[in-house]
Amino acid sequence: MKGLIDRVFLKNRATGLYEDAHLYHGLDSTNLAHIEGRWRPLFELRRREAKASLQTLAEVNAEDAHWEWGKKALVALNDPFLFDFFVLECGGSDLPLSFSSI
């Protein structure tokens, strides 16, 4: 189950402006689809870039690429008492923030 925690403001690194965002506890199937359809391909691309350029994942802005977000999100959807999962939604995109084993 997904519930709104609060409205927050994120600084857009490209424009330098602040944007409205929403912080949620939990996630839904749309968030899972975004994790697999948007984030995983981006992380894989960045992982290849880092390897080719001998950079770290942090240097190519993909330090969380090693986390298996999709698998962990599925676990959280099926058993919300196993993980706490948080999602930031901003400008039509979402970002899995963190989870913790309870």
C-alpha positions in Angstrom: 0.0 0.0 0.0 1.2 3.5 -0.9 0.5 6.6 1.2 1.6 10.2 0.8 4.0 11.3 3.5 4.6 14.9 2.4 5.1 17.4 -0.3 8.8 18.2 -0.7 11.0 20.3 -3.0 13.9 19.0 -5.1 16.5 21.0 -6.7 16.8 20.3 -10.4 20.5 20.0 -11.1 20.1 20.9 -14.7 18.1 24.1 -14.2 19.1 25.0 -10.6 15.4 25.5 -9.8 13.3 23.8 -7.2 10.5 21.5 -8.2 7.5 20.1 -6.4 7.7 16.5 -5.5 5.8 14.0 -3.4 7.3 11.5 -0.9 5.4 8.3 -0.5 5.7 5.4 1.9 5.2 2.2 -0.1 4.9 1.8 -3.8 2.4 0.7 -6.4 2.5 -1.2 -9.7 3.2 2.0 -11.7 6.3 2.6 -9.6 7.4 -1.0 -10.2 6.9 -0.5 -14.0 9.0 2.6 -13.9 11.8 0.9 -11.9 12.0 -1.9 -14.5 11.2 0.2 -17.6 13.1 3.4 -16.9 15.6 2.9 -14.1 17.0 -0.5 -14.9 17.9 0.4 -18.5 19.5 3.7 -17.4 21.5 1.9 -14.7 22.7 -0.7 -17.2 23.7 2.0 -19.6 25.6 3.9 -16.9 27.3 0.7 -15.7 28.6 0.1 -19.3 29.8 3.8 -19.5 31.6 3.4 -16.1 33.3 0.3 -17.2 34.3 1.7 -20.6 35.7 4.9 -19.1 37.2 3.3 -16.0 35.0 5.4 -13.7 33.2 4.4 -10.6 29.4 4.1 -10.6 29.3 7.1 -8.4 31.2 9.1 -11.0 28.6 8.3 -13.6 25.7 9.1 -11.2 24.7 5.4 -10.8 25.9 4.4 -7.4 22.7 2.5 -6.7 22.9 0.4 -9.8 24.0 -2.7 -7.8 20.7 -2.8 -5.9 18.1 -5.0 -7.4 15.3 -2.5 -7.1 12.7 -4.4 -9.1 13.1 -7.6 -7.1 13.0 -5.7 -3.8 10.0 -3.7 -5.0 8.1 -7.0 -5.8 8.9 -8.3 -2.4 7.6 -5.1 -0.8 4.4 -5.2 -2.9 3.8 -8.9 -1.9 4.8 -8.5 1.8 4.7 -4.9 3.0 5.8 -5.9 6.5 9.1 -7.2 5.2 10.5 -4.0 3.7 9.8 -0.3 4.2 9.9 1.3 0.7 9.8 4.9 -0.1 9.3 6.6 -3.5 9.8 10.2 -4.6 7.6 11.3 -7.5 8.5 14.5 -9.4 7.6 15.7 -12.8 6.1 12.5 -14.0 9.1 10.4 -12.9 9.7 8.5 -9.8 12.7 7.3 -7.8 12.9 4.5 -5.3 14.6 6.0 -2.3 15.4 3.3 0.1 14.0 0.3 1.9 14.8 -1.3 5.2 14.3 -4.7 6.6 12.1 -4.5 9.6 
